[in-house]
Amino acid sequence: MYTQAMDTLAREGGQDAGGADETAALADAARQRRFDAAIDDGGFIEAKDWMPESYRKTLVRQISQHAHSEIVGMLPEGHWIARAPTLKRKAILLAKVQDEGGHGLYLYAAAETLGTSRDQMLDALHGGKAKYSSIFNYPTLTWADMGVIGWLVDGAAIMNQVPLCRCSYAPYARAMVRICREESFHQRQGYESLLTMMREGTGAQKAMVQDAVDRWWWPSIQMFGPPDSDSPNSGTSMRWGIKRFSNDDLRQKFVDATVEQARILGVTLPDPDLRWNEARGHWDFGAIDWDEFWNVVGGHGPCNAERLQARVDAWEEGAWVREAALAHARKREAAAAALPAEPLAA
Ligand code: FAQ
């Protein structure tokens, strides 16, 4: 679409409207070539660089989905802060949940650099239009779920997110560096908590860990998204260097890493088809229930309605905080404007 302003410029330059179209098309082609060359060289795109509209949209889609996942992801564990068995476990869980909130904020800020406001993204979440990770629509039934979320959910998140530190969009990549460091602590604290229960716990505590593993294993490997053959966004995202590995490749890496960790813990992964494949050099695993996955993504998982309602309630109950912060900012601006101008240096 061409605006009045572009027509005016063309006429001022002595060109007709057709000439302006041609000049704009040539400029776009040159920008596209520069963008493609940067991507092909494995370079980074900054917020102020030119980028194709479809690249911008893909990033907003993925980063906002990721940001929403972090803040919705605070809810299943948040439920257990007041129920932690010891002061040490409570302090760790509190710090972890707080970190997830921080990750959401870095990610919303990264998406904002692409021209989408936080209000727009949150409107989409609250209206049920935006996605967030399927994994957070499952209930946390026992304390062992806290350990298993750290081990499996944060473990899957790290596997998916370390490559995002090399994502071609630099503000997202920079946010991911810090997020991954924190996720690594999250994964370790979960695994350590499970090791303690499995090594020093009672029979009932060990059974509680196994039950949590049974419930979280399949949803955790679904986190990587649909199979590559059914992943409409993977092709372009990989060509643009947003995703560096496919959904199936990351899922396989996760399974390969986790089997040995499960053995050390002394738990069984609930998959009778899990076996080492010498020829592939990987663990084979059983069929994933993709109907269940799409059902949860479509809003019909065990906790979708509850999670969304909790976010909407938090937004509404927090309105006074946002209003107070804005009123304070306006007051500071007015006070700064009322100050006498700085004298010019001699
Ligand atoms: N859940 O074509 P693809 C965390 C959607 S953070 C729901 O393969 P893409 C930290 C997908 O959006 C966890 N929806 O899509 C933590 C797309 O729909 P759309 C979140 C899913 O983008 C731990 C459609 O399916 N991590 O855990 C899911 O190329 C503990 C087709 O899929 C990220 O977001 C799913 N699991 O690949 C916090 C990482 N999978 O958008 C608290 C960044 C797919 O076209 C406690 N994101 N869909 O309407 C990514 O790497 C990618 O977006 C994927 C999906 C891999 C998730």
Boltz pocket constraint, residues with backbone or C-beta under 6 A from the ligand:
constraints:
  - pocket:
      binder: B
      contacts: [[A, 61], [A, 62], [A, 65], [A, 66], [A, 67], [A, 69], [A, 70], [A, 73], [A, 74], [A, 100], [A, 131], [A, 132], [A, 133], [A, 134], [A, 135], [A, 149], [A, 153], [A, 154], [A, 157], [A, 160], [A, 161], [A, 222], [A, 223], [A, 224], [A, 225], [A, 226], [A, 230], [A, 231], [A, 232], [A, 233], [A, 234], [A, 237], [A, 243], [A, 247], [A, 297]]
      max_distance: 6.0
